[in-house]
């Protein structure tokens, strides 16, 4: 019988795992420097966590892996988490509610059924959640932090696209739809159903150019929003607070020199968001995004606690930051023992580790690749012979202090490319 991995999953071989750890390290370091604390939630959650508050669209719920925990502790239906933010909100409610402000981050995988075979069902991402504060500055902090992470991964030119769920929701309220109908149309919009927008236009012609202007809103400055505010001030006054919030955020971004694209109908995949939605793209591929979800924690019984956050998709980041990854690799040393000089060779490996290098003992007679340095440890003088594979040089030394000095003089740092 042929043994093979489950369809829709992937193995991470050593090179891919090294890239994963590199992306993970950059993400974790940036989050910690911004004052965020790491958390981890269970892989299994109760299904009702994602259904009782109406937080996921029907399309996403159809991709959930669920099963009855009949032989477990609950007898309830459980799921492999299809979303990372909702479990963190639950964690906050159960463990950190008394803390008030919480700045949390995570690195985790989510599971979604994928029938086309083009995407994996097990997806890794890093995310940050800013809970307990609601302001344009908080939203801009998250955008700035995400951009900093992408920049350190060599993706400084990722496009930032902005929309605002509050504007869409307020517009749907103006249509006179029932709450259930509003939720259905909102889900259709977020699932990328352009026909839902067209249907709204045709069925409510009395909203005229105000509705057309909102749904077709695209631009690269707050001037578009300010013109819209003037246009809607009479026809749709309930939209004013959301427009003001949007203007405040884009003005802050402009003052910081951040480029962005406003696209009001671009919000797919953000079911529970109530305010700003921001997404990062490379070409037409989305590599991350987030926004404000002030209603989520209240819907889950956690009180009137605002929140916002973002997630970045590791599957893309791992393959799209080759230059940054190569720069972060560590210089490697292959240590070879001559004759019965194993003790001294192992001692040399330990000394190199202490100095911050990656050092391996040569266990085969085959030629090894990927090492900047080769160190032969002999029983006679010179005890150490050091070779630089990049500069094609050879050095002799009598002790490890001299070896380390020679490596330093070779202008090789511990963070140089192997």
C-alpha positions, 0 to 999 in steps of 0.5 A: 500500500502506498503511504501518502499525506492527506489531500489538502495538507502539506509537509514542511521539509527542512528548508521550508521549516527554516523559512517558517521559523524565520517568518515566525521569529520576525512576527514574534519579535515585532509583536513583542516590541510593540508591547503585545503578549503571546497567547495560544488557544486550543485546536478544538472549540465548540461549534456554537462559539462560531454559530450562536453569535452569527459571526461566520457567513454561511459560506464559511460555515460550510467549510468548517470541520465539525464532529460530535464529541460523543465519546468525549467530555461534552457530548456537543459538536466541536470543530477544528478552529476555522478562525483565530480571532474568535477563540482569542476573544473567548480567551479574553472573556474567560481569562482576561476580562478584568484586565481591561486593555489587552494587547495579544498576539498568536501564531496558529493554524486554522482549518477550512474545507477546500474542495478545489485542491488549489489551497491547503486545508491547514493554514498558518497565520500570525495575528494580533488583537488589540482589545479594550480600546476604540479609536482611529489611533488604535487602528492605525497602530495595527496597520503600522505594526503589520506594515513593519512586519511585512517590511522586515520580510522584504514586502515593503511594497504590499498594497494596502486596501481600505474599506469600512464595514460600518458604512456598508451596514448603515447603508443596508439599514437605510434600505429598510430591510429586516435584521435577517435580510441585512445580515444576508446581504452583508454576508453576500457582499463579504463573500464577493457577490457583486450581484448583491450590490447590483440588486440593491441599486436596482431595487432602491432607485430612490437612493439614487446617486448617493448609493451609487457613490458609496458602493462605487467609492474608490480612491487614494485620498480622504478627499473622496470621503470628504466629498461623499460626506458632503453628498450624504449629509442630507440623504443619509445622515446616519452614515456620518459617524462612520465616514468621520471615523474613516476620514480620521484614519486615512488622514492619520495614514496620509500624515505618516506617508502611508500609501493606500487604496480605498475600495468600499466594496472590498471586504470579503472574508471579514464577517464580524467586522464593524468598522475599518477593514484593511487588507494587504495585497501583492498583485491580486493575492491577499497576504493578510488583513484585519480591522475593527470588530467592536460587536464581537465580544459583546455578542459573546457575552463579554460586555461592552468591550471594543476590539480590533486586530489583524492576521498575516498569512504565513503560507505566502510570507514563507515563499515571498521573502527570499532576500530577507530569509537569506540575510537572516541565515546563520553562518555554518561551520563543518567540524571534521575530526582527524583520526581519534581526535573526536574529543577535541572536535566535539569541544570545538563544536561546543566552543563555536556554539557558545560563540553563536555559530551553527556548527556540525560534526562531520559524520560521513565521508561524503562532501557536504554543501551549505557550509561557509567554514570547514574546520579540521581538528588534527592530533598534530600541529597545526591542530586546527585548519580553517577553510573559507568556502566563499573566499577560497582561503586556508588558515592554520591555528593552534587554539580555538581563540585563534580560530574565532579571531580568524573567522572574525577577521574574515569579515564573517558575522554570525548572521552572514549567509551560509 
